[in-house]
Amino acid sequence: MDKKKLSHSSLQSSVTSVLAALLCILIGLFVGFLVLLAINPAHAWADGFVRILKGGFHDAPYGVGKELANAAPLIMTGLSVAFAFKTGLFNIGAAGQYTLGAFGALYCAIMLKMPWFVCLIAATILGGIWGAIPGFFKAYFNINEVITSIMFNWIGLYLVNELIYQNGTGPMYDVRNTRTLNLGKSAEYAQSVIPDFGLNKLFQTNSTTIAIFLAAAVAILIWVVLNKTTFGYELKAVGLNKSAARYAGINEKKNIILSMAIAGALAGFGAGLYYLSNVSQWNPLNSTSLPAMGFNGISVALLASSNPIGTIFSALFISHISVGGSFLSTKYYPTEISDLISGIIIYLCAFSMLFRGKIHGLLFKNADKTNVNAEPAPAKTETKKEGK
């Protein structure tokens, strides 16, 4: 009976979470449409809202391939933030960990000419190391991980810039003889590019690889680790109550560091997926801004309610409307409209608990009453038997 209750409660929680997220999306899209109307009402529907809704399908198959390429790193940075959330931590340092991951992937590709999977491992390790440092300060000095991870975002960015550039004499900078780093179509780096298995031909792109499938597989793996393993239980227990976890014999310091290290590794892996798919170029001299992908992961995690499987769908959605926004005609609207819609949706996610409560009350109120009324029946029967 208890297992049935837990299963029923879990199902209700999942349904209300999904419906709450959908409600946030619908409200965000509605507000976005109102903004389009305010800017240029004559073109708000066909040239504005419809293009955003279509996303990459507006220019299929190329646009769809672009969506998938952009969604892969979004899934990973979303997982990075969501994993930390699930273990009671707030990893706002995904941007810095993503930066170190990009450096590790590109260094192994350009300088060492390693296979793509080795480059991905290097990106994961560097991201993990950069995530473990704030975890160490949290575990041993109780320094808030938000503060340290923000600081390490900038430290990581400037460190990578210096390692690459070195006043114009850095080996990695010299070998490319360019201000940007990318693998391009050079046969010299072919082994470092993630294979596409015909996806580039299918979507008519140069950057649609199996990265999206790798990201989805990692999301499923993280769900299994968190929900089906002792290790995941220990991580969540430490996040819920460090003192209780210590009393139960769990090493809370080790688990805090491991949690942040895994979160950093996920962000670093995402950077590897992005740059080893040759989606974009890395500009090491753009030292005034952090990669937006790291902060977009917060949006993905919030929209997914920190559910690892949910991050796949929320990342695809964020990528969908972002690509749709890029197809807006600048003659009528700024392409940042899609970012505005994303921002509104994420702002509404802050009220998701309220939405969940209301939705649960509307959908499951009567069901809960039925279950409560039906529960005492077995107890009465047992009492009668004892009397006999």
N, C-alpha and C positions, 0 to 999 in steps of 0.2 A: 504493500500500500504506500509506504514512504517513497519507494522508487517511482511509483506512478505519480505521486504528488510532485516530486522533484522534476520528473520529465514533463508533466503538464505545466508546471510553473516556468520551466525553461523555455518551453514552446511559446507560452504567452509572452514572456519577456522578449523573445526573438521577434515575434510578430509585431509587438508594440514598438520595438526599436526600428524595424524596417519602415513601419507606417509613419513614425515620427520623422525619420530621415526624408521620406517621400513628401511629407507635409512641408518640411523646410525647403526642399527643392522647388515645390510648386509655388510657395510664397515668394521665393527668390526670383523665379522666372517671371512671376506676375509683376513684381516690383521692377524688374529689368525691362519688361515690356512698357511699363508706365514711363520709365526714363527715356526709352526710344521714342515714345509718343511726344514727350516734352521737347526732345531735341529736334525731331523732324517727323511730324505726324503723317505726312504724305507717304513716307517710305518705311514706316515703323513695322509693318507686317511683313511684306514680301521681301524687302531688301534688308530687313533688320532681324526681327524675331524668328522668322522661318529659317534664315541662314544659321542662326545660333542653334536652333533646335536640330537642324540637319547635321551640324557639326562637320565631320570629315566626309559624310555622304554627299555634301554639296559638290565636292569635286572627287567623287569616287572613280577609281579605286585608290588614287594617290592620297586623298585626304584620310581615308581609313587607315592606310599604312602609316601615315604620319601620326595618327591618334595612338596606334599600338606602340609605335616607337617611343612616344612621349609618356605613355602610360606605364611602361616598364620601370623606369626609375622612380616614378611617382608612387607606385606600389611599394617599392623598397623603402623610400623615405617615410611613407605613411606607416609601414610596418615598424620602422625604427621608433617612431614616436608612440605608436600603439603598444608596442612591446613594453616600453618603459612605463606607460600609463598602467598597463595591466599589473606591473610589479611595484606600483606605488611611487614611481618616479616620473619626472617631467623632463624629457630629453629635448631641450630647445637647441641643442648643439648639433643637430643633424646636418646643418649647412657646413660646419667645419669638418665634420667627419666625412661628408660627401667630397669636400675639397681634397682631403688627404687620400681618399679613395681614388679620385680622378688622377692625382699625381702618381700614385702607385701603379695604376693601370697603364697610364701613358708612358711612364718611365720604363716599365718592363717591355712595353710594345716598341717604343722608339729606340731606346738605348740598348736593350738586351735582346730585342727581337724574339721574345718568348711567345709560345702558343697562347691563344686567347684565354684558355682555362687557367693557365698559370698567372696571367695578368689579372684575371678576376680574383684569384686567391690573394694576390698581393694587395689589390684594392680592399678586399675584405679585412685582411690583417691590419693594414694601416688605419682603416676606419675604426676597427675594434680597439686598437691601442689608444686612439684619440678619444674614444668614448670611455675607456677604462679610467682615464686620468680623473675626470670629474667624479666618477664612481668611487675612486680611491679617497678623494677628499671628503666625499659624503660619508663613506664608511668609517674612516678613522678620525676625522676632525669635525664631522657633522656640519660641513659647509654646504649650504643649499646648492643643489646641482644646477639650478637655473642660472645662478650667478656665474659659477665656474664654466658651465657649458657655453654661455654667451661670450665670456672672455676668450675661451679656447676657439670659438668661431673665428675671431679676428687674428688670434695668434697663429692658427692654422693657415689662414689665407696668406698672411704676410710671410710666414715661413716657407710655404710652397712657392710664392713669388720669388723669394730670394734664392731658394734652391735651384729654380729653373733659370732665372735671369743672371744672377751674380755679376751685375754691372755689364751685361752684354757678353760675358766670357764663359757663361755656364755651358757645359758640354751638351745638355739637353736642348738649350736654346740655339747653340751653334749648329747642331746637326740638322736642324730644320731650316735655319736661316730665315726665320719668319717670326712675326709677333704672335702668331697663334699656333696651337698644337692640335693637329688632327692626323688621322691615319690616311685619309684621302683614298685614292684609287691606286696608290703605288703598290706594285707587286712585291716590293721589299717588305711591306708590313702585312701582307695578305694573311699570314698565319696568325696574326694578332687580332684579326677582325672576327667577331662572332659569326658563325655560319648562318646563312639565311634559309637554306634548304628550299629554294625556289620562291620564297616570300617576296623578295625584291621584284622578281618578274611578275608575280601575281598582283602586287600592289603598285607596280611601276615606280618604285622608289629605289634609293641606294642605301637605306638605313633601316629597313624592316627585317629584323633578324629573329632568331628564336628567343631573344631576350624576354619577350612578353611571357613565354611559356616557362622560362626559368624563374621569373619573378612570381608567377602564379604558383609554381611548385614550392617555392620557398614560403609563400604565404600559408599554404596548406601544411607544410612542415611545422611552421611556428604555431599554428592552431593545435596540431597534435601534441607538440612539446608542452604547451601551456595547459592543455585540458586533459591529456591522457598519460602524462608521465609524472613520476615522483619529483623530478627536477623542477618541472613547471609548477607543481604544487608548492614546493619550497619557496620558489621565487615569489609567487603570489602571496604566500603566508607572510614572508618578510615585509612585503609591501603593505599588507593589511595591519600588521602589528609586530614590530621588531622584538619587543619584549616577550610577547607570547611565543614567537618563533624561537627565540633564544632559550626560553624555558622548555620548549619541546625538543631541544637538542639540535636546532638548525643553526649553522654558522651564518649569522646575518651579515657580517662584514663581507665575507666571500661572495655571498649571493647578490649583494648590492653592486659590487664591482663587476661580477659576471653579467648582471642585468644591463648595466650601462655599456659594457664591452660588446655584448651581443647587439644592443641597439646601434652602437657605432659601426659594428661590422655590417649590419643590414644597410645602413646608409652608404658605407663605402662600396658595398656590392652593387648598389643602385647606380653609383657613379661609373663603375666599371661597365655595367650594362649599357649605359648611355653613350659613353665615349668610345667603347670598343665596337659599338654598332655604327659608329661614324655619323651619329645624328647631328652633331654640332661640333664646333671648334672650341678649344679651351684657350682662353686669353690670359696668360699669366701676369700680364702687366695691368690688367683691369683691377687694380688693388683697392678700389674704393667701394666695391660691392661684392656681397657674398652670393653664392649661387641661389637663385630663387627656388630651385627644386627642393632644397633643404627645408625652407619655411613652408612651401606648399604641402609638404608631408604632414604638417600640423593640421591643415585643412582636411586632408584625406582621412587622417585618424579620427578627427572629431565627427566628420560625416558618417564614418563607419562605426561610431561608438566604440572605437578601439578593438573591434572584432577583426582578427587577421583575415578571415575570408571576406569580410565586408570591405576591407581595404582594396581588394581587387576591383570591386564594382564601383566604389567611390572614386578610385583613381581613374578608371575608364570614363566615368561621368565628367570629372574635372577636366580630363584631357579632351573629351568630346566637345564641351562648350568652349574651351580655350581655342581649339582648332576652328570651331565654328566662328568664334569672334575674329579670328585672323582672316576669314573670308568676307568680313563686312567691308563694304565699299567706303573707303576713307572720304569719298565725296560727300557722304551723308552722315557717317558716324565714326567716332574714334574706335579703334580696335580694342581699347581697354574696357569696353562695355562688358565683355565676357568676364573680365577680372572683377568688375563691379558686382555682377551677378554671383560669382563665386564668393565674394566677400560677404554679401548679404546672406547667402545660404549658410556660411560658416558662422556668421553672427547669430543667426537663428538657432544654430546647433547648441548655442549656450543655453537656450530655453528648452532643449530636447527633453529634459527631465519633466518639465511642466507638460509638454506635449504627450509624453509617454503616460503620465498619470491620467490625463484627460481621456486619451484613447483607450487605456486599459479600463477606465471606469465605464466608458460607453460600450465596449465590446464584451468584457468579461465579468461585469458586475453580477449579472444574473447567474452565470456559470459558477462563480465563486460561492454565491449563496446556496446553490443547489448542492455543491460539494460539502459545504459546512453542515447543512441540514442532514445530508445522507451519512455523514461520518459516525454519529453516535450509535447507529443501528447494531453493529457487531458487538459493542460493549453491553447493550441491553440483553442480547441473546446469551452472552457469556454469563451474565449475572443470574439469569433464570436457570441456566444449567447448574451453576454452583449451588443455587437454592435447592434444586432437586437432589 
